[in-house]
């Protein structure tokens, strides 16, 4: 069983395409990253920069030689046809772009990530034909949880599909105190898996005006929103000679939220993952009707709010359903009874799966994997220190 990326070109008006190289040449790469100002990232970085946090990027690999990631990329792993590699090369560019959004250092006028002091743990899960074994992603999640990742970014998805193996891998990582973030998808349909699995932060996209991005997958599983339009990031020079690219898609939005989660974990190193998730959703800036909605979830991710909020600890990941009540009668004792467990703040949906206590899930049958999505193919961006490649 395999899945394939749905790759689409980003369309530009011909006049804009002609003027873009001249306009961008006057700006540094960092100045082109409009989402940094939109989310007040610089204020957040005055409090935390991601030190001590390992972020796994499950994708096409990460180019460890890119100057904006120098010293930030750890040896990782490869699965599927990438087995035997350490994840530190990337012939596609997508994984490198996500790593840049999360942790690019901004040195020498290059790109700046949300958490520039975080370490990237690259997990290559794609081959040259962009075909992925469905179980490869599940294996990648487990490997990340077992090798020190505190946050996992999954800018990928299976359209409305999941399997017991994938669900169990998500539950395993949650039990290992990992924050899981995934893109909702770019087809304008329902939220894809693994974003629609309970406990995962499903990130939809917004445009430069702070409105829902038109192509974003949305639905009741949406948890947060983040910028997904015109996001400038890094790329392997083997893909784009400038070393930079601009992309649209919920892949970028997912990476932004992942970076914010890394900031929170750095600022509060003793805070469990469940409370990190709670801080992210409780401090989000509402964009639609009050509370959670299908298009933007709890709202726009708020880096400063998430870092500074003083919230009581929660019993469990607020995106998990309440534990199933016990069907066995307790043996009467003289000991004082514990108060009944209070319902969790949020009860997220998990299609086709009945969640039970302990963070495990049971599924019957095997669902067919449908075509997967990821961020729309990036277009090249002008760098001050490089000659721009020919637009395509």
C-alpha positions as a printed Julia matrix, in Angstrom:
392×3 Matrix{Float64}:
   0.0    0.0     0.0
   1.5    3.34   -1.02
   0.64   6.99   -1.1
   1.81   9.75   -3.35
   2.26  13.45   -2.89
  -0.22  15.65   -4.72
   2.18  18.24   -6.12
   0.82  21.36   -7.81
   2.53  24.42   -9.21
   1.98  27.78   -7.57
   0.42  30.08  -10.12
   1.51  33.71  -10.37
   0.05  36.5   -12.43
   2.36  37.07  -15.37
   2.98  40.7   -14.45
   3.9   39.78  -10.88
   6.13  36.98  -12.09
   8.04  39.43  -14.26
   8.44  41.98  -11.46
   9.11  39.61   -8.6
  12.89  39.18   -9.03
  13.42  42.94   -9.0
  11.17  43.48   -6.0
  12.66  40.71   -3.91
  16.25  41.61   -4.7
  15.86  44.74   -2.55
  14.99  42.66    0.51
  16.94  40.18    2.58
  15.54  36.67    2.82
  14.49  37.28    6.42
  12.65  40.45    5.43
  10.63  38.4     2.94
   9.4   36.12    5.74
   6.24  38.08    6.4
   4.92  35.53    8.87
   7.61  36.46   11.41
   6.13  39.93   11.93
   2.54  38.73   11.55
   2.98  36.33   14.47
   5.24  38.61   16.55
   7.93  35.95   16.45
  10.73  38.34   17.38
   9.07  39.12   20.73
   8.65  35.41   21.35
  12.3   34.74   20.5
  13.36  37.19   23.2
  12.04  34.61   25.67
  13.0   31.36   23.96
  14.77  30.22   20.81
  14.37  26.47   20.99
  17.51  25.58   22.94
  17.63  21.97   24.05
  14.67  20.86   21.94
  14.9   18.18   19.25
  12.34  18.49   16.46
  11.79  15.55   14.13
  10.87  16.36   10.54
   9.26  13.37    8.82
   9.57  14.25    5.16
  11.88  13.93    2.16
  15.03  14.4     4.24
  16.84  17.61    5.18
  19.85  19.13    3.45
  22.29  19.38    6.37
  24.74  21.31    4.17
  22.49  24.31    3.72
  24.25  27.33    5.29
  21.11  28.4     7.15
  20.99  25.04    8.94
  24.69  24.78    9.74
  25.1   22.89   12.99
  21.35  22.42   13.45
  20.78  19.04   11.8
  21.4   15.8    13.69
  21.97  12.43   12.05
  18.52  10.96   11.54
  17.14   7.93    9.78
  15.58   6.71    6.57
  12.62   4.39    6.08
  11.07   2.69    3.1
  13.32   3.14    0.1
  15.31   5.65    2.12
  16.32   2.91    4.55
  20.01   2.96    5.3
  20.37   6.75    5.06
  20.61   9.22    7.92
  18.08  11.67    6.47
  20.61  14.46    5.92
  20.21  14.74    2.14
  17.18  15.96    0.22
  16.75  15.76   -3.53
  13.15  16.97   -3.38
  13.46  20.1    -1.22
  10.25  19.81    0.74
  11.76  18.5     3.96
  14.53  21.1     3.86
  11.92  23.82    3.45
  10.03  22.61    6.52
  13.23  22.4     8.56
  14.05  25.97    7.53
  10.68  27.3     8.68
  11.25  25.59   12.02
  14.93  26.17   12.76
  16.86  28.17   10.14
  19.46  30.28   11.92
  19.18  33.56   10.01
  22.95  33.94    9.85
  24.44  36.05    7.09
  21.15  37.5     5.92
  19.57  34.12    5.29
  16.24  32.66    6.43
  15.22  32.73   10.09
  13.18  29.91   11.6
  10.66  30.15   14.42
  12.98  28.25   16.81
  16.49  28.86   15.44
  18.27  27.12   18.33
  16.29  23.88   18.08
  17.94  20.81   16.6
  16.39  19.07   13.59
  16.14  15.28   13.55
  15.55  14.42    9.86
  13.61  11.3     8.99
  13.6   10.59    5.26
  10.47   8.73    4.29
  10.3    9.35    0.55
  12.01   7.96   -2.52
  12.78   9.57   -5.84
   9.27   8.88   -7.14
   7.6   10.45   -4.09
   6.07   7.09   -3.22
   5.7    6.29    0.47
   4.75   3.0     2.07
   1.86   3.72    4.41
   3.58   1.95    7.3
   6.73   3.99    6.66
   5.18   7.06    8.28
   4.12   5.02   11.3
   7.63   3.61   11.65
   9.03   7.13   11.33
   6.82   8.4    14.16
   7.92   5.58   16.45
  11.59   6.12   15.61
  11.32   9.83   16.34
   9.69   9.15   19.72
  12.45   6.67   20.6
  15.3    8.99   19.6
  14.73  12.12   21.61
  12.22  14.11   19.57
  10.12  16.41   21.75
   8.12  17.72   18.79
   7.35  15.95   15.49
   6.38  17.79   12.3
   4.38  15.91    9.67
   3.76  18.13    6.65
   2.11  15.25    4.82
  -1.09  13.26    4.93
  -3.36  10.49    3.74
  -6.63  11.85    2.42
  -9.36  10.82    4.85
  -7.61   7.59    5.64
  -5.77   5.92    8.48
  -4.75   2.46    9.55
  -4.36   0.75   12.92
  -0.59   0.93   12.5
  -0.66   4.7    12.03
  -3.04   5.26   14.94
  -0.96   3.06   17.25
   2.2    4.95   16.27
   0.55   8.27   17.12
  -0.63   6.91   20.47
   2.85   5.53   21.15
   4.43   8.94   20.6
   1.85  10.65   22.8
   2.64   8.17   25.58
   6.33   9.06   25.11
   5.55  12.75   25.82
   5.89  13.97   22.23
   3.96  16.89   20.7
   2.69  15.85   17.27
   1.85  18.45   14.61
   0.45  17.72   11.13
  -0.88  19.57    8.1
  -4.6   19.33    7.36
  -4.04  19.19    3.58
  -4.35  21.34    0.49
  -7.35  20.02   -1.4
 -10.15  22.09    0.13
 -11.64  18.9     1.55
 -11.79  17.24    4.96
  -8.78  16.99    7.26
  -6.33  14.25    6.27
  -4.55  11.67    8.42
  -2.5   11.77   10.59
  -3.84  15.27   11.33
  -7.31  13.85   12.02
  -6.09  11.38   14.64
  -6.9   12.27   18.23
  -4.06  13.98   20.03
  -2.42  15.44   16.91
  -2.42  19.21   16.38
  -4.1   19.56   12.97
  -3.0   22.83   11.36
  -5.02  24.59    8.67
  -3.77  27.54    6.64
  -4.43  31.26    6.52
  -3.55  33.86    3.91
  -1.68  37.14    4.29
  -4.88  38.87    5.34
  -5.33  36.46    8.24
  -8.31  34.76    6.59
  -8.68  31.03    5.88
  -6.51  29.93    2.97
  -8.88  28.82    0.21
  -7.22  25.47   -0.54
  -6.83  24.37    3.07
  -8.51  21.14    4.15
 -10.83  21.91    7.05
 -13.34  20.24    9.33
 -14.17  19.37   12.9
 -10.66  17.96   13.38
  -8.97  21.34   12.74
  -7.06  22.46   15.84
  -5.02  25.54   14.93
  -4.33  27.84   12.0
  -1.09  29.43   10.79
   0.14  31.29    7.7
   0.17  29.15    4.56
   0.5   31.69    1.75
   3.75  32.96    0.26
   5.99  31.47    2.95
   9.67  32.02    2.16
  12.06  29.33    3.35
  15.23  27.51    2.4
  15.79  24.92   -0.32
  18.72  22.72   -1.34
  20.86  24.49   -3.9
  20.57  21.34   -6.01
  16.85  22.1    -6.29
  16.99  25.91   -6.53
  20.35  27.56   -7.17
  19.52  30.5    -4.89
  19.01  28.16   -1.93
  15.59  29.65   -1.18
  11.99  29.13   -2.22
   8.5   30.45   -1.61
   5.61  28.08   -1.07
   1.9   27.93   -0.35
   0.32  25.16    1.68
  -0.63  23.75    5.05
   2.78  22.07    5.12
   4.26  25.48    5.89
   1.52  26.21    8.43
   2.27  22.94   10.21
   5.98  23.77   10.35
   5.23  27.18   11.85
   3.16  25.64   14.66
   5.88  23.04   15.18
   8.38  25.85   15.65
   6.15  27.52   18.22
   5.77  24.22   20.1
   9.58  24.01   20.18
   9.75  27.5    21.71
   7.3   26.49   24.45
   9.21  23.29   25.21
  12.45  25.3    25.43
  10.93  27.98   27.68
   9.34  25.36   29.94
  11.57  22.27   29.73
   9.72  20.45   32.5
   6.28  21.01   30.98
   4.7   17.76   29.73
   3.54  17.55   26.13
  -0.11  17.56   27.18
   0.32  20.96   28.79
   2.24  22.29   25.79
  -0.7   21.31   23.58
  -3.08  22.93   26.03
  -1.06  26.16   26.05
  -1.08  26.31   22.25
  -4.83  25.87   21.91
  -5.85  27.98   24.92
  -3.85  31.0    23.79
  -4.73  30.86   20.09
  -6.2   34.04   18.62
  -9.82  33.46   17.58
 -10.37  34.17   13.9
 -14.01  33.2    13.49
 -16.87  32.65   15.93
 -15.81  32.27   19.58
 -14.37  28.87   20.36
 -13.39  26.09   18.01
 -14.53  26.19   14.39
 -14.02  24.01   11.34
 -11.86  26.38    9.3
  -9.32  27.63   11.84
  -9.85  25.43   14.89
  -9.18  27.34   18.1
  -7.62  30.11   16.04
  -4.27  31.49   14.9
  -1.26  30.18   16.78
  -0.01  32.81   19.22
   3.71  32.38   20.04
   3.92  35.07   22.73
   0.69  33.98   24.36
   1.72  30.33   24.43
   5.06  31.22   26.04
   3.65  33.5    28.72
   0.35  31.83   29.63
   0.02  30.56   33.18
  -2.41  27.69   32.91
  -3.19  24.88   35.35
  -1.86  21.46   34.4
  -4.28  19.23   32.52
  -4.91  15.55   33.23
  -4.28  14.46   29.65
  -3.74  15.76   26.14
  -6.84  17.97   25.64
  -7.22  16.68   22.08
  -7.85  13.15   23.34
 -11.36  11.94   24.16
 -12.34  11.18   27.73
 -11.41   7.67   28.88
 -14.11   5.07   28.45
 -15.89   4.39   31.75
 -15.01   1.15   33.49
 -17.57  -1.65   33.2
 -16.32  -3.52   36.27
 -17.6   -2.81   39.76
 -14.88  -1.76   42.21
 -14.4   -3.83   45.33
 -15.81  -1.9    48.33
 -13.14  -0.66   50.71
 -12.96   1.65   53.69
 -10.47   3.84   51.89
 -11.59   7.27   50.83
 -12.96   7.31   47.32
 -11.29   9.43   44.68
 -13.5   12.06   43.06
 -14.87  11.21   39.67
 -12.6   12.27   36.83
 -13.66  15.52   35.27
 -14.25  15.62   31.53
 -11.38  16.92   29.44
 -11.6   20.42   28.05
 -11.73  19.33   24.43
 -13.15  16.2    22.84
 -11.74  15.84   19.34
 -13.1   13.44   16.76
 -11.31  10.32   15.63
 -13.05   8.85   12.58
 -13.36   5.07   12.5
 -11.54   4.67   15.84
 -12.82   4.06   19.37
 -10.32   5.52   21.85
  -9.8    3.76   25.18
  -7.89   4.52   28.38
  -4.12   4.59   28.23
  -3.94   6.39   24.92
  -4.49   3.22   22.84
  -6.95   2.69   19.99
  -8.58  -0.35   18.44
  -9.62  -0.61   14.81
 -11.18  -3.41   12.88
 -10.35  -3.94    9.24
  -7.81  -2.05    7.18
  -8.67   1.23    5.49
  -7.39   1.9     2.0
  -4.78   4.63    1.77
  -5.88   7.41   -0.54
  -3.67   9.94   -2.32
  -1.69  12.05    0.12
  -1.08  15.76    0.13
   1.7   18.1     1.06
   2.63  21.68    0.49
   2.34  22.98   -3.03
   5.6   22.84   -4.93
   7.76  25.83   -3.99
   8.87  28.44   -6.46
  12.38  29.95   -6.37
  13.1   33.07   -4.36
  15.78  35.66   -5.0
  18.66  35.75   -2.56
  20.85  38.82   -2.16
  23.92  36.61   -2.36
  22.9   34.43   -5.29
  21.81  34.88   -8.86
  18.12  33.91   -9.05
  17.26  30.75  -10.98
  15.02  30.92  -14.0
  11.37  30.98  -12.82
   9.23  28.02  -13.86
